[in-house]
Amino acid sequence: MATMSGKRVLVTGSTGGIGKETARGLARLGADVILVGRNADRAEAAAAELRRDTGNPGVEALIADVTRQDDLRRLAEQVRARDGGLHVLINNAGVAKQHRELTADGVETAFAANVLAPFVLTHLLLPELRRAGRGRVVNIAGGVPRGRIDLDNLQGEKSYVGLASYNQTKLALMAMSYAFAERLAEPGVTINVAYPGHAYTSMNQNLTTSAYPLVARPLVPLLKLLMPVLYGGAAVGRASVSSIRLASDPGLADVHGVYFTSKARRAPWPASVRDRHTRDAIWARCRELGQLGD
């Protein structure tokens, strides 16, 4: 198994669920791991748990709400203050809301967390990834990796249904990642997308029936009974396999602009992501909202 000794990894949304299991796996490989979460007590408890369970003292926690651009910039400054650069950035944090909400920056919350935050944080930390050498960015997909991206409804401006809107943001994340990989033509920093598969995490536990598309709502009570059995426990650990491999496998050091399934296998990008007009439009929207350059 690959060693990550001497490597620094930052994982957003890592105080629970798939993010924490990804951080746990990388800490076991010897990486110095920075957990990122919104709640200080929960983040510190998660870091202490991983230090104890893995025997790795190099696990720490930083506090940031990835839906807030001021927090992202402060987080990047804290990372830049550390010696040695950053070897891997895993944009794992995800949000699924039952109803449309706006952040303090005026961006729809799920779009802010699932698309804009990876765009902004990757831009801000590119110098650190370059400085470390052979840096990697892993963006975590989710939902159902197919369907249409509605460019006129990216932030739920026309209609908003929890899981359907969440799914669109994750497709938009894939399109943004593909566009980022196209633009980042330099050797030494790679950007890829990992689809974790299904897991029963706090995010989907908290969704109510109203968050599901109308046609699926009669099945929601049955789904809520089955999900802990099918996708709880060990499934959360299995869902971290692809992100851990993309972060650590020496054989993937130069793999760039690729989409990986939950079994860490290469897969074709969804049709909506392959559409150049869609990719370019999402890139332009993120650049505008994030107030960043090309």
N, C-alpha and C positions, 0 to 999 in steps of 0.2 A: 504494500500500500504506500502511496506517495507520502512523503513527509512535508509538513508545512512549517517546519522549524525555521525561525528567522523571518517569517512572512507576517505581515499585518493585514487583517481582514476587517472590514466594517460591514455589519449586517443591519439594515434598518428593519423595524418591526420585529425585533428579536427577543422580546421579553416573554413570548409565549408562542405556541403553535409551531408552524413549519419553520419560522425564522429562528426560534430557539433551538430546534433540533438541528438546523443547519449549522448554527453557531457551535452547538455541542460537538457535532461531527468534526468540524474544523479545529476546535480546541483539542480534541483527542489526537488529531494529526500534528499537534504541536504549534499551531498558529497562535499569534497574539490576536485576540478577537475583541473588537469594540462592538458592544451591544448598543442599540439605539432604541429608546422607547420614550413615551410621553410622560409616564409616571415615575418619579424618582425612586420611590420605595419599591415599586415592582421591578424596575430596572436593576437596582442594586441587589435585590433578592435573587433575581435571575443570574446575575454575574456571580454572586456567592455560590449559588447552586452549581453552576458550571465549573467554577474553580474547584469545588469540593468533589464533584462527580468525576471530573476528568484528570484531576491532579495537576492541572495547568494553571499556574499563578497569573498568566498573562491574559486574563479575561477582565475587561473593565466595562463600565457603562457610561454612556453620555445621554443627555436628555434633550430631546427635540421633538416637536410636533411637525411631521413632514408635510402637513397641509399648509404650514405657514412659511413663507419664503424668508422672513427674518430668521426663523429658527434654522432653516437650511444653511443660510450664510454663516450663522454663528457656529453651527456644527462643523462646517468646512474649515473655519478658522481654528477651531479646537484641534482638528485633525492635522492641519498644517503646522501647528505649534509642536508637534511631536517629531522627533528625529527619525529618519529612515524611510520617510514616504509611506505610501499605501500601496499594497500589492494587489488587493482584491476589494472591489466594491460590489456588494450584493444588495440590489434594490428590491427588498422583499416586502416592505410595508404595503398593506392593502386595506382599502376601506370599501365596505358595501353598506349603503344607507337605505332605509325603508322609504324615505321621502327626500326630495331634493332640498339640499341645504347649501348655503354659500359660506366660504371661509372668510376670515378677516380681510383677505386680499380680494374678495369678490369673485372667487372661482368656485364652481361646484365642487363639493368636498371630495367625492370619489374620483373625479377627474384630477383634482389637485394632488391627491395621494398616489393614485395609480399611474398617472401619466406625467404630470408636470414635475412632481418631486424627483423622479428618476432622471428626467431631462436636466433639471437645474443642478441637482447634486453631482451628476456625472460631469457636467461642464465645470463646476467649481473644483472638483477633485482631480480633473485630468492632469494638472501639473504634478500632483503627488503620485499619480499612477505612472506617469512618465519618469519621474525621478527615481522611483523604486526599480524600474526596469521590468519589461514583460508584464505590465499590469493587465488586470482582467476586470471587466464589468459584466456582471450576471444580473439580468432583469428577470423577475419572476412573473410569469403569466398566470392565468387562472380562468375560472369560469369555463365556458365551452369554447374551444379555440376554432370557431367557425361562425359564419354569419356575415352580415353586412354592416359596415361602418357608415353611419349616417352623419355626414359632415355638417349638416344643418341642425343636428341635435346632439353634438358632442358633449355638451354640458347639461343635457336634459332640458334645453330651453323650450322645446315643444311638448315633450311628454317624458315622464319619468316613472319607471317601474323598477324597483330595487335590483333584483338579480339580472334582469335584462339590461338595465343601464350599467350595472357593474361589468357584465360581460362585454359591453361595447367599450368600456374604458380599458379593459385588458386587451382587446383587439387593437385599440388605439395605441396602447403601450408597445405592442409588437410592431406596429407600423412605425412608431417613433424610433424604436430600437433598430429596425432595419435601415431607416433613413440615417440614423446616427452612424451605423456601421459603414454605410456607403460614403459618408462624409469623412470618416476617420480612416483615411487611407494609409496613414503612417504605420510602419511596423512597430511593435512593442506594446501596443495597447489594443486589446480585443474587446468586442462587445457581442454577447450572445444572449439568447433567451432560453430559459428553462421552464417547462410546464410541469408543475409538481404532481398533478393528478388530484384525486379527491381526498380530503381529510376533514374530520369534524373538529373545527377550531372555534374559538370564541366568536369570530366574525359571523360564521353562518349559524351558530347557536342562537345569536341574538336577533336574527331576522324573524319577523312575524309573517303570517300568511299574506298580508298586504304587500310584502316585498316581492312576491312571486308573480309571474305573468298570470293573467286571469285563467287561461286554460289549464294551468297546473295546480291551481289552488285547491281543488277537491282532493288532490293526492298529498297535500302538505302534511296532514296529521300522520299518515303512514310513513312519509319520508322522515319525519322527525323521530319516529320510533326506530327506523332502520339505520339511520345515519350513524348513531353511536356504535352500533354493532359492526356495520360494514366499514366505516371510515374513522373510527376512534382509535385510541391507543396506538398500536403498532403502525397503523396507517399513517399517522402523523410523521413517524420516523421514516417510513418508506417514501413519503412525499418530499423528503429532503435529499434523496439520493442524487437526483440530477443536478441540483445546485451545488452540492458538495463536490461532485465529480468535475463540473465545469470550473470550479474554483481551484481544484487541487491537482487534477490529472496532468502529469507532464506531457502526455501525448496530445493534449488539447491546447498547449501553450500558444500555438499559432493559428488555432481555429477561430475564425472571425465571421460574424454576420450569419450565424447558424441558429436554427430553432431545434431544440431538443425536447423529446417527450419525457414523460415521468419515469421511463426506464433508461434515461440518458442515451437515447438513440436519436440520430438525426432524422428530421422529418421535414416535409415541404412546408413552406410558409402558407398560411391560409390565403385563399384567393383575394380577399379584400386587402390583405397586407401587401400582396404582390402588385397591386395597382399603384403605379407611380403617382398619379394625380392625388390619390388618397394620402400616400406617404408624405408628399410634398406639402399638402394642405395641413396635415397634422403637425409637421415640423414647423411650418410658419406660425401656426396657432400657438405652439409651445414657446417659440422664440419671442412672440409678442407678449404672452402672459408672463414669461420668465424674465423679460427684459435682458436678454442675453444676445450675444452675437451669433453669427452663422455657425 
